[in-house]
Amino acid sequence: MSFKFSRAQRIRSRSDFAYIYEHGQLYKDEFFRVFYVRKHPPEPGRLGLSISKKLGKAHVRNRIKRIIRETFRLHPELTGRLDLIVQPRSTAATLSNEQLRQRFVEALIALRENR
């Protein structure tokens, strides 16, 4: 397993973000809003992050981004065939690293079961 979050795992282009926002579905819970699109040929999942400055200072936003990316990378069985855009809510900033990781895994499981 590679320990790098590669370019192939990222959603980077404006057109990809726009497509997912327009054609995707929305999953919401107390800590995250996740826009997602299921891909029909089995391809690895990709992740995009959209984090507002309302969430906190830069070090808070960066900590949340690092944890979400790491959780996404470590759970390919939950993220395969999904393009995700994750928007953490302000309540996510109050969680510890382990709690944030666990809540994001729970959100991924809920997405996986919500076929």
C-alpha positions in Angstrom: 0.0 0.0 0.0 1.3 3.4 -1.0 1.5 6.0 1.7 1.0 8.8 -0.8 -2.2 10.6 -1.6 -1.7 10.5 -5.3 -3.0 12.8 -8.0 -5.2 10.0 -9.3 -7.0 10.0 -5.9 -7.8 13.8 -6.0 -10.5 15.8 -7.6 -8.8 18.9 -8.8 -10.5 20.4 -11.8 -13.3 22.9 -11.6 -15.3 21.0 -14.1 -15.2 17.8 -12.0 -16.3 19.7 -8.9 -19.2 21.3 -10.9 -20.2 17.9 -12.3 -20.4 16.3 -8.9 -22.3 19.3 -7.4 -24.8 19.3 -10.3 -25.3 15.6 -10.9 -24.3 14.0 -7.6 -26.2 13.1 -4.5 -25.9 14.6 -1.1 -25.3 12.8 2.2 -25.5 14.9 5.4 -24.9 14.2 9.0 -23.9 16.2 12.0 -20.3 16.6 11.0 -20.1 16.4 7.2 -21.8 17.2 3.9 -20.7 14.8 1.3 -21.6 15.2 -2.4 -20.9 12.0 -4.3 -21.2 10.4 -7.7 -21.0 6.6 -8.2 -18.9 5.5 -11.2 -20.1 2.5 -13.1 -16.8 0.9 -14.3 -15.0 -0.1 -11.1 -12.4 2.6 -10.7 -10.6 3.8 -7.6 -12.5 6.6 -5.7 -11.4 10.2 -5.8 -11.7 12.8 -3.1 -12.2 16.6 -3.2 -12.3 18.8 -0.2 -14.2 22.1 0.2 -13.4 23.7 3.6 -14.8 27.1 4.6 -12.8 29.6 6.6 -15.7 29.6 9.0 -14.4 26.3 10.2 -11.5 27.9 12.0 -7.9 29.1 11.5 -5.6 27.5 9.0 -4.1 25.0 11.4 -7.6 23.7 12.3 -8.6 23.4 8.6 -5.3 21.7 7.7 -5.7 19.2 10.6 -9.2 18.3 9.4 -8.0 18.0 5.7 -5.1 15.7 6.8 -7.3 13.4 8.7 -9.9 13.1 6.0 -7.3 12.4 3.3 -5.6 9.8 5.4 -8.9 8.1 6.3 -9.9 8.1 2.6 -6.5 6.6 1.6 -6.6 3.9 4.2 -10.1 2.7 3.4 -10.2 1.9 -0.4 -12.8 -0.8 0.2 -15.3 2.0 1.3 -14.3 4.6 -1.3 -14.0 2.5 -4.5 -16.3 3.6 -7.4 -17.1 6.9 -5.6 -16.1 10.5 -6.4 -16.6 12.5 -3.2 -16.5 16.1 -2.3 -16.4 16.5 1.5 -17.5 19.7 3.3 -16.8 19.4 7.0 -19.2 21.3 9.2 -18.1 23.5 12.1 -18.9 20.8 14.6 -16.1 18.7 13.1 -13.5 21.1 14.4 -14.5 20.2 18.0 -13.7 16.5 17.5 -10.4 14.9 18.4 -8.4 13.3 15.7 -9.6 9.8 16.4 -13.2 10.9 16.8 -13.0 12.7 13.4 -11.5 9.7 11.8 -14.2 7.4 13.2 -17.1 9.7 12.2 -15.7 10.0 8.6 -15.5 6.2 8.4 -19.1 6.0 9.6 -20.1 8.4 6.9 -18.3 6.3 4.3 -20.1 3.2 5.5 -23.4 5.0 5.3 -22.7 6.1 1.7 -21.7 2.5 0.8 -24.9 1.1 2.2 -27.0 3.8 0.6 -26.9 2.3 -2.9 
